[in-house]
Amino acid sequence: MNLVEARSVLASLRPAIEDFLVVRADLAELRADLDTTGHSKFGGLADAKALEARLFAELERFADVGASVKGYAPLLLDFPGTRDGEPVLWCWLEGDPDLLWYHRLDTGFAGRRLVEP
């Protein structure tokens, strides 16, 4: 996919990404509370399992639209594409306002380059 298509896919994922971030934070607090005090405003062990299931379902949803999940804390998504006839991965990191980076298939995150406007 080209950059415009990848940005469109990312835009369509925004509501799911926002939900994912909230559930991830809830789960982190729930686990921390259960580990330290044994109780949490977010529930108990069954609730933790339910939140984990929701997280994994969202990760699968991202993959279903062509995003490769490279990390979940922070959330890191790669979208396959081409740039100047070469295969690349359009790279989005949690906190980025848009798809602003890309890298070759063989370099990963360390090879990220800024997309020129």
Steps between C-alpha positions, in 0.01 A plus 500: 500500500615851440534761774156652435335158533697417814402831657137427418521160670664659805226764515235228491674329794511811722188415705627145556845633593348737756298212649812282505697764692229533765466123545879460515522765776207346692666159483834637616337665803291193574804273497703741714216529753448125519873444546532755780167513685301209363210719386433769242231740388535325163397162640670170567682224319204417276484864393872494422446197276212678325712811440783282364254339259383845384861609441579195292179543302599859416850389398342246266272772363805710413655204321176430313530835318864445407686654793783299648513545877864542601435602860211574729653721773557733330280396211706467183336420167660439160307510173647333190556729208726627228704816471675588176430147377667337802318301768481683833305499821311815589567529871269650764595530868251585773500876538575571134229723351514313167712258300818708489765228477601206285778244495632230274375148565841389624586786736209521742442785741869594508484578128203736523513802277273801499255517211571820313195723455 
